[in-house]
């Protein structure tokens, strides 16, 4: 499409500008906003007859109605993708902010990506080791999966995201063919500094592409950030045959930006003021994960969202749960006990876990020992409820053993330091060690052969 330039605006409303008597422009078309020598980027978000509504990425401060020119570029928002992106830090729309040069080689790609034909999708297989025992053993992350983390205000989801970025790896012949795309949306400056410095100090940044949208950056940029990040991930996965893990934090900030812009556009609100298309919008992000036939690479997603008021029925976690394949839920009670990472095991699950663990993937005993740990920890909650009524002194010997197992499970298995990277073998061995607090006859989810190979009873209570 040819470039069209118009002189003057009809009006300015918050992050939006309006231009009248415009013809032959498209929805999502990129726009240059020109005022004197200053150039800003915008995007067409609504067209009514000959009036066009444009969101301005850098905000509208300083713009005037009479002296601002608008140039329609005839294309969607593009980002330049290349191998050179690894080890670099960009803003929310893909511009370098690490002091390095612009990306020289590569090609421009539409940030909205190309839809994956469902018939060409492959079923996710093989596990990604995060080094965090609770995740690896009990809610295993599978290559090509989308597995969100449901957090809350004040919980350490960003610390967990950094730990996963530093430790995540795949095993086998493709171990060196792994990279991470980290996108942060609407985070505070101190959080951004912590994330960036942690990855630089650990050396993990050299294998990571980072996109940072800060809390004081414009909301419209925030709505582009996950799509820019996924465009970079698609290039690395499907053009360069890499296995890419994408971390998106915090999707709640993304949805808040979407609501803010929808309100500014005068759209009719739906649940809790969010736009009615929130489900399809989130799906357009989450469904860009997966594996494709005849391509060696894969995209795995860990979206992170903080649930307002810890409400898992809030529209953001609710709709996310419909689209994704499980969830990792952070538990405030565990956090109050000083347990890190405070992963609520019984509220969490990975729906694809069964297809990427066991023989040929992790270890033969993984499915059974995982099931036994779940069942035993669930029984711990029943025993705690009983103890709160009759007192611990009145509990049976077996129940007291369950309480001992529960304390050890939380403080030794779930809890680990931020720089502790446990292999799947170490994690499973630790699980068997803790099962030693329980009598052999209580282990109903594991086989006799597995008990003979791994179980060792712990006598002291």
C-alpha positions, 0 to 999 in steps of 0.5 A: 500500500502507498504511504499517505500523509495528512496534515493536522489532527481533528482531536486528541483524547488521552493516548488517542489521536483522530484524523478526518477525511482519511481514505484507503487505510487498514486496521492495525496499520502503522502510523508515523506521528510527526511534530517538528523534528520529532517522530512517534509511532502509532497504530490504527485501532478504529475506522468510522467512515472517514474518521480514523482513530490512532493509538500513539505508542510514545503518548500524546504529550506535546502534540498539537492539533494544527501542527502534527502530521500523520503518515500512514505507512501501509503496513502492520507493526513490524519488528526486526528479527535476527540471531543478533537478538540473543543477549540483547535487551529491547523495549516493548516494541523491539527497539534496543535499550541496552546501549548496543547498536541496532540490529543490522542483519535479519528481516522484518516480521509482522508482530501478529504472526502467522496462524498455525494450521491446527493440522500441522501442529504436533502433540507436545513431548519431552520435558524441560527441566527448570531445576525447581523440584515442585515443578519438575516432579509434580507439574512437569513443563513439556516442550510446546506447552503453555503452563501459566503461573498464577500469583498474587500481589507481593508473591515472588513470581518475578524471582521465580521467573528469573530462576527459571530463566537461569536454570531451564534446560533440555537434555540430550542431543539438543541441549545446546539448541535452547534459548529463552525469550523474556518479556516483562510488561508494566513492571517497576524500575527496581524489578526491571533492574533486578531481572536484568542484573540477575541474568547478566551476573549469572551469564544467562542473558547471553542466551536470552532475548529480553523485552522490557516495558516499564510501568511508566511506559505507554499502555499501547506499547504494553499491548504490543510487547507479548506479540513482539516477544513471540515474533522473536520466539517464532523466528528462533524456533521455526527459522533457526530450529531452536527450542524456545521458552517464552516467559511473559510477566505480568499478563495482568498488566497487559490486560489492564492496558487492554481495558484502559485502551478499550475504555478510551475508545468507548467500547462496551465493557464486559466482565469487570470492565474488560473488553468482551474480546479478552478471551480471543485476545489472550488466545491470540497470544497463548496459542502461538506456543507449540510444535509444528510438523517438519520444523525441529524447533518449538515454543513453550510458554510460561505466562505469569499473572498476578490474580487481583485479590488472589481471586482465581475466578477473576476474568484474567486467570479464569480465561487463561485457565480455559486456554492453557494446559494447567497452572502453577499456583503460588500459595500465600500461606507457604509464602508467610512460612518463608518457603520459597518458591511458595508453590501450592502443589495441590492447587497446581497441575500440568495437563500434558505432564503424563506425555513427557515423563517416565521411561525415555523422558525423565526416569522410569519411576517418575509417574508413580513417585509423583502420584504418591507424593501428591496423594501423601501430601493430600492426606497431610491436609486431612490429618492437619484438619483432624489434629486441629479438632482433637489435638496432635497428642490424640493422633495415631502413630501413622497420622503423626508420621504423615505430619512429619512427612508434610513438614519435611515435604514443604521445607525440603522438597518445595523449598529451595534456594534461588540459586539451587538448580536440582536435576530431575534425578536429584528431585526424584531421589529427594522425593523417595527420601521423604517418602521414607517417613511413611510406612511401606504399607501406605505407599499405594501408588508405587510398585513393589519393584520401585519400593525395593529399588528406592524406598528406605524407611526413616525410623525416627519421628 
